[in-house]
């Protein structure tokens, strides 16, 4: 029988505690089992509940914002199995199959792209003295993950195995790249604005900062050609140290 909305809501709510019992042996496995437990109680009788719990209490690890989609699909497979339908793939195999790709996409999209973008957006308000900048960061960053947690869980439960097509159909890896590029542009513009504000209080022409544009472009081209970012940072720091040794004060320019 299909799970009730109340049971599904309990599972979705428990997924916020996915990493509450994180450990080095099973990683998110216990948290994932804890989230599924209300549904497993409804789907399995007392005689089969222990076996079902043992199957879902093993190793599992993926991105926490995409884990609800996995949980929804797992519940769909469990429901189909209880109705006598033979799933096309074993449930544990499905979990193992999607965990690593979802983790990689989630890391790039949310932590590598969205978080710096939201931070740069909030800093625009902070430099203007708006005290609500931390709240702006929390809202702007958490809105998209909350949508993924909610809609992903619903889509996973409705589509089951077909939920795998969601990532491919919406080109999430491409969106991760675009968000990262937007974050770089935003943070670069913020840096230029801060230099402009510093130049206003110094006896320095405001257009002096444009001399750094060729250097930034050169560093960007080197990074795109595969040069190590750490090496570029070290070379830039070395150039500043050498300038200071020859009597040049870089802080006087900003």
SETORFI-466568 format. One record per atom (N, C-alpha, C): x, y, z. Coordinates in steps of 0.1 Angstrom, whole numbers, plus 5000, padded with zeros to 4 digits. Example, Ala and Ser with C-alpha at 12.3 -4.5 7.8 and 13.67 -1.06 7.14 Angstrom:
2
513249435078 512349555078 513249675078 512849785071 513749895071 512950005079 
***
This chain:
254
500849885000 500050005000 500950135000 500450234994 501250364994 501350415008 502450485010 502750545023 501850675024 501450695036 500650815039 501550945039 500951055037 501651185037 502251205050 501651165061 502151185074 503451115076 503550985071 504750905072 505850965064 505451005051 506451065043 507051195049 506151275055 506651395061 507551365073 507351265080 508251225091 509551185086 509551105075 510851065069 511651195064 510951285057 511551405052 512151485063 511351495074 511851575085 513051515092 513151385093 514251315099 515551325090 515351345077 516551365068 517351485072 516851575079 517651695084 518651645094 518451535100 519351475110 520251365104 520351375091 521051265083 522451245089 523151345093 524551335097 524651345113 523551325119 523551335134 524351225140 524451105134 525250995140 526250955130 526951045123 527951025113 529150955120 529650845114 530850775119 531650725108 532950695111 533850655100 533650515094 532850435101 532550305096 531450305085 530350375089 529150365080 528750505074 529550605079 529350745074 527850785077 527050815067 525650855069 524650735071 525250615071 524350495071 523250495082 523750525094 522750515105 521750625104 522150745100 521250855098 520250835088 520650765077 519750735066 518750635070 519250535078 518250435083 517350495093 517750585102 516950655111 515850725104 516150795093 515150865085 514050775079 514550655074 513550565067 512750485077 513150475090 512550385099 511050395100 510450515101 508950525101 508250455089 508850475078 508250405066 508450255066 509650215071 509850065071 508950005081 508550065092 507650015101 506249995094 505850085086 504550065079 504649965068 505749955061 505849865050 506049715053 506749695065 507149555068 506449515081 506049395082 505549345094 506549315105 506149275116 507049255127 508149145124 507649055116 508648945113 509648975103 509349085094 510349125084 511049255087 510649325098 511149455101 512649445104 513049345112 514449335116 515349315103 514949235094 515649205082 515749335073 514649405072 514649535065 515549635071 515549645084 516449745091 517849705089 518249585090 519649545087 520049575073 519149575064 519549605050 519849755048 519149835056 519249985054 520250045064 520749975073 521650025084 523150015080 523449985068 524749965064 525450095059 526450085051 527250205046 526450285037 526450415038 525850505029 526450645030 526650705019 527250845020 527050915007 526351035008 526151114996 526051255001 525651354992 525551484996 524251505004 524251565015 523051575024 521851645017 522151735008 520951805001 520351714990 521051624985 520451534975 520051394981 520351374993 519951245000 518451235000 517651335002 516251315002 515651254989 516351284977 515951224965 516251084965 517351044970 517650894972 516650834981 516350894992 515450835002 514050814995 513550914988 512250904981 512250784971 513350774964 513350664954 513450524961 514150524972 514250394980 512950354985 512150454990 510850424995 509950374984 510050434972 509250394961 509550244957 510850214957 511250074954 510749974965 510750024978 510249934989 508749914987 508050024984 506650014982 506249924971 506949934959 506749844948 506949704952 507949674959 508349544963 507249484972 506649564981 505649514990 504349484982 504149554971 502949534962 503149424952 504249354953 504549234945 505249264932 505649394930 506449434918 507849414920 508549344911 509949314912 510749434907 511549504916 512349624911 513349574901 513649674892 514649644881 516049624887 516249684899 517549674905 517449664920 518349594926 518349574940 518449714947 517749724958 517649854965 519049894970 519849804976 521149844980 522049874969 521949804958 522749844946 522349984941 521050014941 520650144937 521350254946 521350234959 521950334968 523450344965 524150234963 525550234960 525750304947 524850284937 525050344924 524950494923 524050554931 523750694930 524550774941 525050714951 525650784962 526850874958 527750814951 528950894947 528651004937 527950974926 527651084917 526851194923 525851164931 525151274938 526051354947 526951284954 527951354963 528751454955 529251414943 530151494935 529351614930 528151594925 527351704919 526951794930 526551744942 526151834953 527351914958 528451854960 529651934964 529952054955 529952024942 530252124932 529152234931 527852194932 526752284930 526552374943 526552304954 526152384966 527352444974 528352364977 529452404985 530452474976 530652434964 531652494956 531152614948 529852624946 529252734938 528352824945 527252764951 526252844957 526652914970 527452844978 527952914990 528753034988 529853024979 530553154977 529753264970 528753224962 527953324955 527053394966 526453314975 525653374985 526453454995 527653414997 528553495006 528853625000 529253624987 529553754980 528353844979 527153784977 525953864977 525653934990 525853855001 525653915014 526754025018 527954005013 529054105015 528754235009 528054234998 527654354991 526754445001 525954375009 525154455019 525954485031 526954395034 527754425046 528654545044 529254565032 530154675030 529354805030 528054805029 527154925029 526654945043 527154865053 526754875067 525354825071 524754735062 523454675065 523654565075 523154575087 523354475097 522654345095 521754345086 521054215082 521754135072 523054165069 523754095059 523953945063 524153905076 524253765079 522953695076 521853755079 520453695076 520253685061 520753785054 520653775039 521453655034 522553635040 523353515035 522653385038 522053375050 521453245054 520253225045 519453325042 518253305034 518653275020 519553355014 519953335000 520653194998 521353155008 522053025006 521152905008 520252915018 519452795022 518152775014 517752875006 516552864998 516652754988 517652744980 517852644970 518052504976 518852484986 518952354992 517652304998 516852395004 515552355009 514552314998 514652374986 513852334975 514352194970 515552174970 516052044966 515651934976 515751964989 515351864999 513951834998 513051924995 511651904995 511151844981 511451914971 511051874957 511751744953 513051734957 513751614954 513151494960 512751504973 512151394980 510851354974 510051444970 508751424964 508951354950 509851414942 510151354929 510751214930 511651194940 512151054941 511150954945 510150994953 509150894957 508150864946 507950964938 506950944926 507650874915 508950904912 509550854900 510350724902 510850704915 511650584917 512950584910 513150484902 514450474894 514550584884 513350634879 513350734869 513850874874 514050884887 514551004893 515951034889 516650924884 518050944880 518051044868 517051044860 516951134848 516951284852 516551314864 516451454869 517751524867 518851464872 520151534871 520551554857 520351454848 520751474834 519851564827 518551564829 517651644822 517851794825 518151824838 518351964842 519852014842 520751924837 522151964835 522752024848 522551964859 523052014872 524552034872 525351944866 526851974865 527152104858 526452134847 526652254840 526252374848 525152364856 524752474864 525752494875 526452394880 527452414890 528552494885 528952474872 530052554866 529552704865 528352724860 527852854858 527752934871 527352864882 527252934895 528652974900 529652884898 530952914902 531453034894 531253044881 531653154874 530953284878 529653274881 528953394887 529553434900 529953344908 530553374921 531853444919 532653404910 533953464907 533753614902 532753624893 532453764888 532053854899 531153804908 530553884919 531653924929 532453824933 533553854942 534653944936 534853934923 535854024917 535254164917 533954174914 533354314914 533354374928 533154284938 533154334952 534554384956 535554304951 536954344954 537254484948 536854504935 537054624929 536354744936 535154714941 534354814948 535054854961 535654754968 536354784980 537654864978 538354834967 539554914963 539055054960 537955074953 537455204950 537155284963 536555224973 536255284985 537555334992 538555244992 539855274998 540555394991 540455394978 541055504970 540455634973 539155634976 538455764979 539155834991 539655755001 540255815013 541755835012 542355805000 543755814999 544055904987 545255954987 545756044976 546155964964 545255884959 545555794948 544555814938 544855824925 543855834915 542955714915 541655734913 540755624914 540955524902 541455564891 541655474880 542955394881 543755414892 544955344894 544755194895 543555154901 543255014902 543154934889 542855014878 542654944866 543954884861 545154924867 546354864863 546454714867 545654674876 545654534880 544954444871 544154504862 543354424853 544154324845 545254374838 546054274830 546654164839 546954194851 547554094860 546453984863 545254034866 544153944869 543753854857 543753914845 543553844833 544553734830 545853774833 546953684831 546853564840 546453594853 546353484863 545153394859 544053454854 542953374850 543253284839 543953334829 544353254817 545253134822 546153164831 547053054836 546252954843 545252994851 544452894858 543652814849 543152864838 542352794828 543152694821 544452724819 545352634812 545952524821 545452524833 545852414842 546952444852 547352564853 548352604863 547752594877 548552544886 548052524900 547652664906 546452664912 545952784918 546852824930 547352714937 548252744949 549552804944 550052754932 551252814927 551052964923 549952994917 549653134914 549553224926 548953174937 548853244949 550253274955 551053164955 552453174960 553253274952 553153274939 553853364930 553353514933 552053534934 551553664937 552053714951 552053624961 552553664974 554053694973 554853614965 556253644964 556553774957 555653814947 555853944941 555554054950 554554044959 554354144969 555454164979 556054044983 557154044993 558354114986 558654084974 559754144967 559554294966 558354334963 558054474962 558354544975 557954484986 558154544999 559654555002 560454444998 561854455001 562554564993 562054604982 562654714974 562054844978 561354854989 560854984994 559555024989 558754934982 557454974977 556454924987 555555024991 554454995001 553154964994 552754834992 551554814984 550254864992 550354875005 549154925012 548955065010 549855145005 549655285002 548955304989 548755194981 547955204969 546455194971 546055134982 544655104984 544055184995 
***
